[in-house]
Amino acid sequence: MTRHDIPWLSAAETAVAIKTKQVSPVEVVQAYLARIEQCDGQLHAYITVMRDEALAAARQAEQTVLRGGDVGPLFGVPVAVKDQFWTRGILTTNGSRVYRDFVPDADATVITRLQQAGTVLLGKLNLSELAMGGTQEPPWGIPRNPWDLERTPGESSSGSGVALAAHLCAASVGEDTGGSGRGPASYCSAVGLRPTFTRVSRYGMTPMCWYLDTAAPMTKTVQDCALILGAIAGYDPRDPFTSRRPVPDYTARFGCGLRGVRVGLIRELDEDAGMHPEVKQAIHNAVEVIQQQGAEVREISIPLVAMAGAIFVGVADTEGAGARDDILRTRAAELDRASRTRLQAAALVPAKVYNRALKARVLLRQQFLEALRQVDVLVSATAPAPPPKHTALTAPFVNADDVRSRFFFRRAYTGCYALTALPAISLPCGFTTDNLPIGLQLGAGPFAEELLLGVAHAYEQATSWHTRRAPGIQRSEGRD
Amino acid sequence: MALSKEERCRELARLVGIPLIEGEVAEVAERFESLMHELERLTQLDLAYIQPVLVFPEEEV
């Protein structure tokens, strides 16, 4: 294996290569650093590259390997995290000029656990301002989708999606408030998981909406996703909401097939008139593959899911505006225009309207749980259309219809799982004729990540979408 | 006399103590009106007996 091969490995494959001494942790980090240097000037995936810290950690890992020490399934793997996770002594910007000088004095629990698993932190990744989405002028550059540089990589864990698609890290942890992890995964042909709310500690993760935010493993493969979740999940006394349930082996259902698994295609999303025809076809093809694996597939109705976009914005934006009241009063000029006007509008929502959205959220959860008594796994597209152009996403809104079509519509697909606190995963399921990625979303009951990952793995292994590489970022054999 | 969208937005912002940038009032107003319009759809739902929940208890599952 040459150093040019290293970035194309999955996280699990990288760990095996290190464990079997085919490559050293230092060689692995050097290979990724070279690739970041080569590609990231154009892609803007990273805000901070932790070159010295990563090399120091890799040298330490190398000593462990040489000593024959205990190395786990992620040992020596270079990871990068959304710049929303606090890193002690390292700039943590939250994608905002407001936080341009913020250097935390503690690590987020996710960071601590990634380190305990033996991973090497490569750096901090770009994101939409305050993890919101729609940033018009990102202070650390516009993250470019490696599948088409003119298109968005998705929001708000944009840098995570870009870094995975361009192989600038082996695995990532993003954050998902209403689709911020699954959306970029879908747009960049990667895997993104929103775990059950309370499954992963949020200590040291700057909040967007306290009652919806979750850490989100984002990876090249489903296996990597299971390994990262296993590393970061579990009770944390510093986040009192975290569950005390034991953390299972999330790879336990791999290879078990899908016989007996009941799968429901969500009718209201599938029949959405706004869905792109090629996305719809890709989802139907994916359902067929799942059926061929032995699953029982049927349509299932969740009537309120069509309103999930409105409910989500009513809850998340209003909460977000409240949490950022101080910024809105005293530092609003430092915010990007899109973030500022979005938060200002949400700050004006009356309490009775917010309360109604909170109640609708409970009703939506009841409908999801009722559906999940009839089936084990829910299926839909992750996003109703392929990634739009940057210009289409960041242009100022011109009227209320424009706001509705660009802002609310797509949020129903991923926002529904955030509102209901249920786990959901996005994984590659095809490409449009323009070679733009399409994501398949699977959802399940509370704490059913093991099942979810098992179904996702079975689908992934039956297809080859995850092996396709973005154009223009192919390996460069000649450069050293 | 009914207030215009922009006037309504300015007045609400004044009441909650949020300063707006003059050149952006129309955009904030469009966003706010759109948000309220979407959330108005939720009045169709029978929510009378539903208690809002912020974090769903595990026991419920």
Interface residues (C-beta under 8 A of the other chain):
Chain A: F197 T198 Y211 F241 S243 R245 L304 M307 G309 A310 I311 V313 G314 D317 L328 R329 A332 A333 R337 R340 T341 R342 Q344 A345 A346 A347 L348 V349 V353 N355 R356 A357 L358 K359 A360 R361 V362 L363 R365 L369 P396 F397 V398 N399 A400 D402 V403 R404 F407 F408 A421 G445 P446 F447
Chain B: C9 L12 A13 V16 G17 I18 P19 L20 I21 E24 E27 V28 A29 E30 R31 F32 E33 S34 L35 M36 H37 E38 L39 R41 L42 T43 L45 L47 I50 Q51 P52 V53 L54 V55 F56 E58 V61
